[in-house]
Amino acid sequence: VQLVESGGGLVQAGGSLRLSCAASGSSSSINLMGWYRQRPGKQRELVASITRGGSRTNYADSVKGRFTISRDNAKNTMYLQMNSLKPEDTAVYYCKAVTLFSTSYWGQGTQVTVSS
């Protein structure tokens, strides 16, 4: 499985961005997917996750009500809609996929910078 993130960039506080994570390879084996971020000087943390069918989602408290995770299995793509962005959302955002065989894969990351 290969994962490629896109959609990062520079945005002012209060703005919006939509990240995409395109999967290829054995993408039909992907089960759980998630977005993680690593802020400067911090450990990587879970932002949001979504189950295979998209029926269940989970969010970090810091992004609840502002971020929405979704996936389109027909397009092998996962999204993260980020609204009301804050400077503290500045980070490198990574997508992660866990297969039905419990193997994890990571994308290369995309930078999100929120200016105040």
C-alpha positions, -999 to 999 in steps of 0.1 A, spaced: 0 0 0 13 34 -9 -2 66 6 2 101 -8 -11 132 10 -19 165 -7 -37 197 1 -15 212 27 -3 248 26 -3 282 42 -36 296 55 -47 324 78 -63 317 112 -100 310 107 -95 297 72 -100 262 58 -81 235 41 -89 200 28 -63 173 29 -65 143 7 -48 109 11 -47 88 -20 -40 51 -16 -26 27 -42 -13 -8 -43 -33 -33 -23 -58 -6 -12 -86 -31 -11 -71 -45 20 -72 -12 39 -94 -13 70 -90 16 94 -75 49 82 -65 80 101 -49 114 101 -21 122 125 0 153 129 33 162 144 36 198 156 71 213 161 88 199 191 59 175 198 52 138 193 30 126 165 -6 125 176 -39 112 163 -62 138 148 -90 116 135 -98 81 124 -124 64 103 -135 28 99 -136 9 67 -171 16 58 -170 51 72 -197 46 97 -176 53 127 -152 82 132 -131 94 161 -116 128 168 -90 144 191 -107 168 215 -87 196 201 -103 193 166 -138 182 174 -164 204 157 -138 219 134 -124 189 114 -143 163 95 -128 130 83 -143 111 54 -133 85 29 -144 75 -6 -135 38 -10 -144 39 -47 -116 65 -52 -93 49 -26 -91 84 -10 -94 97 25 -101 134 33 -97 157 62 -118 189 60 -103 214 84 -123 245 92 -117 274 117 -80 267 116 -58 279 145 -21 286 147 -18 256 170 -30 234 141 3 241 124 20 207 118 30 181 94 -1 160 87 3 123 79 -22 97 68 -21 62 81 -37 30 68 -41 -3 87 -49 -33 66 -71 -63 74 -39 -81 83 -30 -54 109 -1 -40 88 3 -2 90 14 22 63 22 59 64 22 86 39 51 111 36 33 140 52 20 174 41 28 206 58 0 228 72 9 263 84 -17 285 100 -7 321 104 -21 344 131 
